[in-house]
Structures are given as C-alpha cells and as structure tokens.
C-alpha cells in the first residue's frame, strides 16, 4: 500500500486595520501525506507567522469507516422520525371516535376538551414530516485532514 500525497491550503488569518470585523486570509499551498492505513500526524510551517502547525491525516479506510458511521446514524434518526410520525398520527386520530361518541350523547364539553389534543398531535405530526426523509450525509474535508488543535489564526482547506 502506498501513501496518498495531497495538496491543501493553509490559511493564516490577518486582521484588517479598519474598525470593521473583516478578516483577510493569507493562503499557502502545503503538501499533506495521508497514510495508507490508520491515522498519522504531521507538521508544516506557516509562511506568514513562521509557526509550526500540526495536522492529523486519516487514511481512506478510516475516512470510509467514519462516513459509514455517519450514514448509520442518519438512517437511525430517519427510522426514529418515522416511528414518532406514526405515533403522532395515531395519537391525533385516537381521540376522535370518543369525542364523536361523547358529542352524540350530549357531553359537548368533554368532546371539546379532547379535540385540542388531537389538533396538537396532528400539528406535531405535520411539523415532524420533513425530518422523516433520509438524507445522505456528504463527506467532509475534516474527515481526511484536519488541524491537530483548533487555532484562531490557522485554517486548512482542500
């Protein structure tokens, strides 16, 4: 197995002299060596501040495992959302027959007390509907290479 060598950009944040909250980034190309197996650390030098910046690079196998785990979590969330949607629909429908029965007996007050619960559960089911669909998580750049520690002045981009 061979290691992958990729070119990334190391950004160094430089503040603007004006009073606004604008920032400028000086970008420098860096070469990142990704291992064939597992996770490896490396170091490169920032050309702006001459500071050593550590990075962590993951192999393709590790990245795929992380992506598989995120897909599994997305599917589990989708199934949980579907279960909650079905429960909300059943909870919205279940008070309706007793409310109709009470209304036919003349117990209007109790019937009207049950209807807000049905409306609430129906509204919750409607609001939960967009979360029921499965969305494929996209791979992120930080699953390949990321800085070893968060830095307020450095950033890594592909």
N, C-alpha and C positions, 0 to 999 in steps of 0.2 A: 504494500500500500504506500502511496505517496502522499505527501502533504500538499495542501492547496495554498497557493500564494495569491492574495488578492490585493488590489489597490483600493484604499479607503482615503477619506479626507479627515484630517484632524483640524478641528476648528478651535481658534482661540478668540475669546470674546474681548473686544476692546470697546470701552465706553466712549460715547460721543461727548464732546465738550459742551454742547448746548444743554439747556436745562430740561430738555425732554427725555423721556425714558426710551430712547433709541439706542440700540446696540449694533455694533459692526463686528463681523466675524472675519478674521484672517484665516484662510484655509490653506492647508499644506498637504500634499499627497504623501501618504505613508504606506508602507508595504506591511501587510499583516500575514503571518504564517499560521494557517489553520492546520491542526494536527490531523492525521489520518484516523486517529482513534482517541476518544476521550476529550478532555479539556486541557488546554495549555495556556500559560501566561507568557506575556512578552512585554517588551519595553521599547518605546521610541522617544525621540527627543522633539519637543515642541520648538519650532523655529522662531517663534515670536518671543517667548519668555525663557528659552533655554532650560526648561524644566523637564525632567524625565516623567513620562506618562506611562503608567502600566495599563495593559489591556488583558482581557480574558477572551480566548478564542475557543469555540466549540467545533467539534468535528461534525460532518454531515450526519452521522449516525445519532449523535446526541441531539442535534437540531431536529431531526425527524421524530425522535422519541418525545421531545418537548411538544412538538406540533401535534403528535398523536394524542398526548395527554390533554392538550387544549381542545382538540376535537371531541374527545370523550366527555369532557366537562360541558361542552356546548350541547352535545346530544342529551346528556343527563338533565341539563337545565331545560331543554326543549320538552323532554318527557314529563318533567315536574310541572312545567307550564301547562301541558295538555291535561294532566291529571287535575290541576287546580281549575282549569277552564271547565272540565266536565263536572267537577264538584260544585262550582258556582252556578252552572246551568241547572243542575239538579236541585240545588238549594233555591233557585229562583222559581222553579216550576212546582216544587213540593207544597208551598203554602197556598197555591191557587185553588185546588179542589176543596180543602177545608174552608177557605174563605167563601167560595161559592155556596157550599153546603150551609154555612152559618148565615149567609145572606138570604137563602131561601127559607130558613127558619125564623128570620126576623131579627137575628142577632147582628145588626149592622155595625155596631161599634167594634165588636171583636173582629169582624171581617175587615174593617178598615184599618185595624191595628196590624193585621198580618200583611196587608198589601205593601207597606213601605219596606218591609224586609225583602219581599220578592223583588221590588224595584231596585233595592240596594244591591242584592246579589246579581241581578240581571245587568246592572250598570258595571259592577266589578268584572263580570264575565266579558262584557264588551270591551272594557279597558284592557283586560289581560290578553285579548285576542292577538294583537301584534307580536307578543312575546312567545307565541306558540310555534312559530315557524323556525325552522333550523337555518342558521346562518353559518356558512363555512368560515372558520377563522383563518385569516391570512397570515402567512409567516411574517414575522417582524425581523428587522435588521439586528436587534439586540440579541436574538437567539443565535446568531452567527458569531458576532464580535461585539464586545461592549467594554467600556472602561472598567477597570478593576474597582475603583471607588468613584463615587459621584463627585463631580467637580463643578464649581460655579463658573469656571472660565474655560473649560475644555469640553469638547463635544466630538463624537465620532459619527461620520456619515458615510454611507456606501457610495 
